[in-house]
Amino acid sequence: MFASLAPVATLLASVALVMAGYGLQVTVLPLRAELEGFSSFMIGAGASGHSVGFVIGCLAAPYAIARAGHIRSFAAIISLGSAVALLHAVIIDAYLWVLFRAITGFCIAGFYLIIESWLNDRASNETRGFVLSSYVVVISAGVISGQMLVALGDAGDFVLFAVASVIVSLAVVPVAMTKSAQPAPITLVKLRPRHLYNTSPAAFISVLIIGVTTGSVVTLAPLYATGQGYSLQFAAIFSAAIFAGGALLQWPLGRASDLTDRRYLLIICAVGAILFCALLRFTQGWSTPVVLGMAALVGGFTQPAYAIANAHAFDYVEPEDYVETSTGFLIMYGIGGSLGPIIAASLMQARGPDALFQFVAAAELAMAVFLLMRLRSRGAAPSATREDYDYASTAPVVAMGYEEAWDTEEQQIVPESIGPVEPASFDGDEVDEPDAADGPDADQ
């Protein structure tokens, strides 16, 4: 099975590099902002700007990729992201940092879209699940590695920003030198929020709240740690522990959701998050392993919920609607991520660092209450229509993560304004051009 990774090894190498640079950057930025005297509100605004840029990237990047192709778009996105990483250290301005974070979010969304469509194109139906699952593992390992690099430097220096920029820049090399042909244009779909809500109100509201909580925790955890008196180095490790906990519990919680109504698992995740958010309030003076363990459990019960909510929605969705549903929920998650950090940061500024996990606990409680109401108004999905939880569905752009979606006739939807796009050939390799007859009209 590992032989199936050989055709995508260069792509996975680029993923590892970009995620390491991204993990380093996203952790060092709030710490550096605090050292520069930025208010908690402006730090939260930067995190919200990142999510806004991510949502814009999900909507706009496919058009750029359709016009310029995967390799050229990849090079442009990586170059822009690398430059912005350095600009944070060159221009110390809270308002401009919000703009820089938005650009980073846009670049990350474009990066995910390019890589995931490319991985899907290179994988067969038999190997797609393993390839995308490996991709998810590489993402987690890369982000955690980047977060840990913060502990080896000083957030007040230029060096960590330079290292982040260098790591991201190096990601261009494996893709630029690949002999792999570019895939066909990626899928573009219409978004119908009301339709998404009507399909599964529980999943729709849960994804929005999960975006609020996850965006707040991932972004503001370093500020919480320093606010509690911990060192900058420990703050980086604390953040990495949250992300590691989410990665470790993703699979067991997801598989458990196959055994029952997934809404019960979402409620369990909410209750677990509330419990460990509350316990973090009393960890001052506790041993370091205990504090990091609590942080890991907070991540373990907040981060896997997104994929479980998606899986719940897919229990009610027809295969031809998979791509639209995945993309729509990803954008709802991004909207939640744009709201959560700025609200949490405002509360931290007014009430202190403990307000972060108080806010997260309150949001999780709201989600649990809503899910309990939905349990009373709608029964569980019939077992015949339920989809097994797939670890590949935890990919950041899950619209590309479902084999059934890729196998439908709606594989390519290219805007009429762009017209047909001819994939380029590199290094003398022949490239199979997509058959226009295989795709539907652009307005479908």
C-alpha positions, -999 to +999 in steps of 0.1 A: +000+000+000+029+024+007+039+020-029+009+041-038+026+071-022+055+070-047+036+091-074+028+117-048+060+118-027+071+152-040+037+167-033+037+153+003+072+167+008+059+201-002+030+197+022+053+189+051+074+220+044+045+244+040+028+231+071+060+233+092+065+269+081+028+276+087+028+260+122+059+281+131+043+313+119+008+308+134+023+301+168+050+328+169+027+356+156+005+360+187+036+358+209+054+385+189+023+406+188+021+405+226+058+415+229+051+444+206+023+456+228-006+448+205-039+446+223-056+413+227-084+426+205-060+433+176-043+399+180-078+383+178-085+405+148-055+391+131-066+356+136-101+365+123-085+381+093-067+348+086-101+330+085-116+357+063-087+353+039-092+315+040-129+318+031-121+342+002-094+318-009-118+289-011-141+309-033-115+327-055-085+304-057-102+279-081-106+306-107-069+314-105-059+277-107-082+272-137-066+301-155-029+296-147-027+259-140-016+241-108+022+245-110+022+282-118-005+289-092+014+269-066+045+289-072+027+322-070+008+312-038+040+299-021+060+330-031+033+353-017+030+334+015+068+334+020+070+371+014+041+378+039+058+358+065+088+382+063+066+413+062+054+406+097+089+411+110+097+440+088+065+461+093+054+461+130+019+475+127-012+458+142-036+469+114-013+458+086-008+424+104-045+418+100-041+423+063-010+401+062-029+373+081-057+376+056-033+371+027-018+341+045-053+326+049-059+331+012-026+314+004-033+284+027-067+279+011-052+280-024-024+256-013-049+231+000-070+232-031-041+227-054-026+198-034-058+180-027-070+181-063-035+170-074-035+141-049-070+130-061-058+131-097-027+110-090-046+084-068-068+056-080-101+047-065-084+019-046-056+040-031-074+074-027-084+068+009-049+058+019-032+087+000-055+113+015-052+098+050-014+100+046-018+136+035-037+144+067-010+127+088+017+148+070-003+180+077-005+172+114+032+162+117+042+193+098+022+218+119+033+202+152+070+203+141+067+240+131+051+248+165+079+231+183+105+252+165+092+283+183+106+268+215+141+268+200+142+306+193+131+340+205+097+353+193+112+388+196+139+381+170+138+382+132+152+347+130+120+327+135+102+347+108+131+342+084+131+304+092+093+303+085+098+321+052+127+298+042+108+266+050+078+277+030+099+289+001+116+255-001+082+239-007+083+251-043+113+230-051+097+195-051+067+207-071+087+227-096+110+197-103+082+171-105+076+151-137+040+146-126+015+160-151-009+187-139-044+175-131-076+187-147-092+219-134-106+215-099-143+215-091-163+247-087-197+246-071-226+269-062-231+275-025-266+274-011-265+280+027-302+276+032-301+242+014-271+232+036-290+241+067-321+222+056-301+192+048-287+189+083-294+217+108-273+198+134-243+196+112-247+232+099-248+248+134-222+225+148-197+233+121-202+270+127-197+267+164-167+243+159-151+270+138-156+295+166-141+273+192-112+258+172-102+291+157-101+307+192-082+279+208-056+273+181-049+310+177-050+324+213-037+294+233-001+310+233-015+342+248-034+322+274-002+304+284+019+336+287-010+353+305-008+325+331+029+333+337+044+306+315+075+312+293+073+319+256+089+285+250+063+267+271+035+286+253+047+271+220+047+236+235+013+242+250-001+251+216+015+221+200+000+198+227-035+211+218-030+203+181-014+169+189-044+160+211-067+167+182-047+146+158-045+117+182-082+115+190-094+122+155-095+086+144-110+069+175-137+094+180-145+093+143-148+055+142-169+056+173-193+079+155-200+050+131-215+029+159-243+053+169-260+086+160-231+110+153-249+137+172-242+117+204-205+118+197-207+156+190-224+160+224-197+139+240-170+161+223-188+192+237-190+178+272-154+167+271-143+201+259-163+218+286-148+196+313-112+201+304-116+238+296-129+241+332-100+220+346-075+242+329-085+270+352-071+251+382-038+239+366-015+267+380+011+250+401+005+216+386+033+197+370+041+204+333+030+170+320-004+174+336-009+209+321+001+197+287-021+166+291-051+189+298-042+210+268-041+179+246-075+168+258-090+202+251-077+198+215-088+162+215-124+171+221-126+202+200-108+196+168-122+161+157-157+174+160-155+191+126-151+158+107-178+141+127-203+169+119-194+166+083-199+128+084-233+134+100-243+157+072-232+132+046-255+106+061-283+126+045-267+138+013-268+122-022-235+115-038-240+142-065-242+168-036-210+157-018-188+184-032-212+212-026-219+200+010-182+197+018-173+231+003-203+248+020-194+234+054-158+243+050-168+279+044-192+279+074-162+266+095-142+295+081-169+320+090-170+306+126-132+309+126-134+346+117-159+353+145-144+333+174-109+347+178-120+384+178-148+377+204-125+356+226-097+381+224-120+409+234-131+389+264-095+381+273-087+418+272-116+426+295-115+396+319-080+381+316-066+349+300-091+326+317-118+341+295-105+321+265-115+287+278-146+301+295-157+314+261-149+281+245-168+262+272-199+285+267-198+279+229-195+241+234-225+242+258-246+261+232-237+234+207-246+206+231-280+222+239-288+227+202-279+190+194-301+178+223-330+198+207-323+182+173-323+147+188-359+153+199-370+167+166-353+143+141-344+107+144-311+091+135-302+085+099-311+051+086-282+027+088-285+020+051-277+056+042-249+061+067-214+066+054-185+051+073-162+077+089-131+082+067-099+096+081-094+113+047-125+134+054-105+153+080-085+170+052-087+208+053-106+210+020-128+180+024-146+188-009-118+168-025-118+140+002-147+118-008-142+090-034-179+091-043-177+128-051-148+123-073-165+095-091-196+114-100-200+130-134-197+165-119-159+161-118-151+194-135-171+226-135-152+255-152-167+289-154-178+299-189-159+332-185-127+312-183-134+286-209-116+253-214-082+251-198-055+230-214-032+213-188+005+220-195+031+194-201+064+194-182+097+176-187+085+161-219+058+141-202+026+136-222-005+149-205-040+135-211-063+164-218-097+162-201-126+152-222-151+180-223-178+154-227-171+140-193-182+171-175-216+189-172-224+224-184-208+252-164-241+264-150-250+232-133 
